[in-house]
Amino acid sequence: MDFSSINWLAVLVCVVASMVIGFVWYSPKAFFPAWWKGIGRTGEPGMSDYGSMGMGLTWGLTILSALVEAVFVAVLLNALGANTLAAGVSTAFILWLGLVATTNLVNKLFAGWSLKVWAIEAGNHLVTLLAYGAILGAWQ
C-alpha cells in the first residue's frame, strides 16, 4: 500500500463530507423517523440510546471509521489509476455494490430487520462512498 500518494486534504474533506451526509440523511426531515421506527425504537432519542459506549466514543469511532474508509478508498483509487471524477465515482459504486450493500443486507436479514432499514442504511453508505469517489478521484 502506497500511503505517500494520498491527498490527505482530500481525505479530510471526505471525512467532513461523510459527517454532513450522515447529518442530512438521518435528519428528522429525511430518513431518521423511518429508520428509528425500523430499528424498533420509540420516542425521542436520548443519551441512553448510545448504550454503554457513550456518545463521545460513538462519535469518535464514527469519525475514525470515516477516516479509515476514506484512506483506503484513496489507496484503491490510486492503485487502480482512477484519477478522474467519473472513475472515482464508478469505482466507489462497485465497492458499495460488491462489499457494502451485500454484507449490510446479510446483517439486516439475519438480525430480522426490514429491507427498509437496509435501504436507508445502505443508501447512506452509497451516497457517502460516491462522495468519496468524486472527491478523491477528481482531486489529484
N, C-alpha and C positions, 0 to 999 in steps of 0.2 A: 504494500500500500504506500502510495506516494502522498504524504501529507504536505509536502513542500509546494505542490501546485494548487493548493486550496486557496481560494479567495476568501479569507477569513471575515472580511467586512460583509461579503455577500452571505456567508453563513450566519452572521449575527442578524442581518436583515431577515433571513429566513426564520430565525427564532422569533423575532418580533412579529413577523407575518403570521406565524403559527398561533401566537397568543391572540392576535387581533381576529384571525379567522375563528378560533375557538370561542372567543368572546361574542362575536356576532352570531355564530352558528347556534350556540347554546343560550342565546338571549331569550327573554320571555316572549318576544315578538316573533321569534323564529322557531326552532325545534325543541327548546327546553321543555315546554309543557308536555308535549307528546313523549319525549324521551323520559322525563321524570315519571310520568304515569306508566310508561312501558317497562321501567325497571322496578315497578311496584312501590314507588314512593308516593306519599300523600302529603298534603300541606306544603308549607314553605320550607325550603332547605335551611338548615341551621348548622351550627358548629358541630353538633353531634353526628352530622352526616359524613364527616371526614374520618370517622372511626378512631381507632387508637393511634393512627399516624399523626393526626392533627393537620390543620390547614397549611401550616408552614412547610411541613415535609411533603405534603401532597403537591403544593405548588412548586417547591424546589425540585422534586423529581420530575414534574411535568416539564419544567424548563430544561432540566438536564436531558430528558428524553428528546425534546425538540432539537437540542444542540447535537446530540449524538446522531440523530436521524439526518439532520442537515449535513453534518460532516460526511457521513457515509454516502449520502446521495451525491455530494460533491466528488468524493473519491470515485464513485462508479461512473459519473458523467465524464470525469477526466480520463478514466481508464478506457472508456468507450469512444472518446473523442467527440462527445456530444456537446459541442460548444456553440450551439445556437438556441434560440428560444424554442423553436419547433422540436429540435432534437431533445432538449431538456424536458419539455412537456410530454412528448411521446414516450420517452424512457420512464418518466415518473408514472405515467398511466400504466405502462406494462408492469412496473414494480407493484403498483397498487393492485392491479387485477390478479397478478400471479402470486403475490405473497400476502398483502394486507387484507384484501377483500375475502380471500378464501379462508385464511386462518381465523379471521374475525367471525366469518359465517359459522365455521365449525364450533367455535367457542360459544356463540349465541345459541346454536341449535342444542348443544349438549347442556347448556345452562337452562334451557327451557324458555328462553326469551323469544319474543316475536321477531318476525322479519322486519317489522317497522323499527325496532330498536337497532337491529343490524344495519338497516338502510341509513338511519340517522348517524350512527357512529362511523360506518364505512364511508358515508358521504363526506363527513368532516375530514377523514383521513385522505380521501380523494382530492378534495379542494386544497388541503394543505400540501400534499405531495405535488400537485400540479403547480402550486405557487413556488415550491422549492425548485422544481424543474425549470420553470420560467426564469426565476431569479438567477439560479446557478448556471443554467445553460446560456443565458444571454449576457451575463456579467462576467466575462473572462478577463 
